[in-house]
Amino acid sequence: MVTFYRRLPKFDYIQPKTLAETLNLLANSNNGKYRVYAGGTDLIPKLKRRAVVQPEVLVDLKGIPNLDYVDYDDQDGLRIGALATIRSVATSPVVSEKLPILSQAAGSIAFIQVQNRGTIAGNICNAVPSADSAPAISPGPPRARRSAGAGQGPPTEIMLACRRRRSILGGFD
Ligand SMILES: Cc1cc2nc3c(=O)[nH]c(=O)nc-3n(C[C@H](O)[C@H](O)[C@H](O)COP(=O)(O)OP(=O)(O)OC[C@H]3O[C@@H](n4cnc5c(N)ncnc54)[C@H](O)[C@@H]3O)c2cc1C
């Protein structure tokens, strides 16, 4: 039987205003006390279902300016910020040109409302095998690597975000 909880569990909420503040906060926590989130489309329902370990503090990344970029240059390749929505990636001309498999994957996620709220970083960091964007940016498919630019591999920013989370929680769930 699936138990349905109407209320979220209790937690504190922080919305840092800078990346430095956020990183400082997270650097001092390696016991799962803090959990970052972006769109909340995965995390909030899971918290309601008690499907994840309850954090003491939710750290809302949405207060940090300029993290919603989708950029490309020849040196760094494709860079996708932690707050870039699924929709902005799906409709980005540069993603469509450099990594079309990611455009298609992002465009296939759920529907417009979820795409407008959820982020590509959240889709990856959620770390479920069904994440539609994961195959597109994994280092595995040679087609994706080639499309991203010679030897560029996956978008670094997303990987950094996930590593950070790993260091906070001690592993993916
Ligand atoms: C109705 C519905 C339909 C959906 N359909 C699909 C679908 O078809 N395909 C699909 O792939 N997904 C689907 N999803 C899942 C979801 O929308 C995506 O996984 C979304 O991309 C998550 O992004 P978010 O910003 O909302 O993540 P959040 O919910 O904010 O976070 C998800 C997880 O990632 C972590 N996290 C988020 N950002 C960061 C960061 N920058 N650094 C470290 N950790 C981070 C959070 O701690 C949390 O554990 C669906 C969801 C809903 C509600």
The ligand as an ORCA input file, in Angstrom:
! r2SCAN-3c Opt
* xyz 0 1
  C       4.644     15.258    -13.753
  C       6.119     14.992    -13.954
  C       6.558     14.393    -15.119
  C       7.927     14.140    -15.327
  N       8.309     13.544    -16.479
  C       9.634     13.329    -16.713
  C      10.064     12.754    -17.946
  O       9.288     12.465    -18.851
  N      11.399     12.525    -18.086
  C      12.320     12.837    -17.119
  O      13.510     12.611    -17.324
  N      11.928     13.409    -15.952
  C      10.614     13.643    -15.726
  N      10.212     14.208    -14.534
  C      11.227     14.488    -13.498
  C      11.675     15.952    -13.302
  O      10.840     16.899    -13.877
  C      13.107     16.183    -13.765
  O      13.991     15.235    -13.201
  C      13.626     17.611    -13.470
  O      14.574     17.859    -14.449
  C      14.275     17.837    -12.117
  O      14.773     19.171    -12.079
  P      14.463     20.111    -10.832
  O      15.199     21.387    -11.057
  O      12.996     20.212    -10.596
  O      15.142     19.234     -9.695
  P      14.860     19.261     -8.128
  O      13.578     18.560     -7.828
  O      15.020     20.646     -7.602
  O      16.091     18.372     -7.640
  C      16.204     17.010     -8.036
  C      17.403     16.382     -7.304
  O      18.622     16.925     -7.779
  C      19.314     17.611     -6.731
  N      19.804     18.846     -7.346
  C      19.078     19.734     -8.089
  N      19.886     20.702     -8.561
  C      21.139     20.415     -8.097
  C      22.413     21.049     -8.240
  N      22.591     22.154     -8.972
  N      23.496     20.500     -7.628
  C      23.355     19.376     -6.914
  N      22.173     18.716     -6.737
  C      21.086     19.233     -7.327
  C      18.290     17.828     -5.613
  O      18.896     17.786     -4.343
  C      17.360     16.633     -5.800
  O      17.893     15.496     -5.185
  C       8.866     14.482    -14.320
  C       8.407     15.113    -13.133
  C       7.066     15.366    -12.955
  C       6.616     16.062    -11.692
*
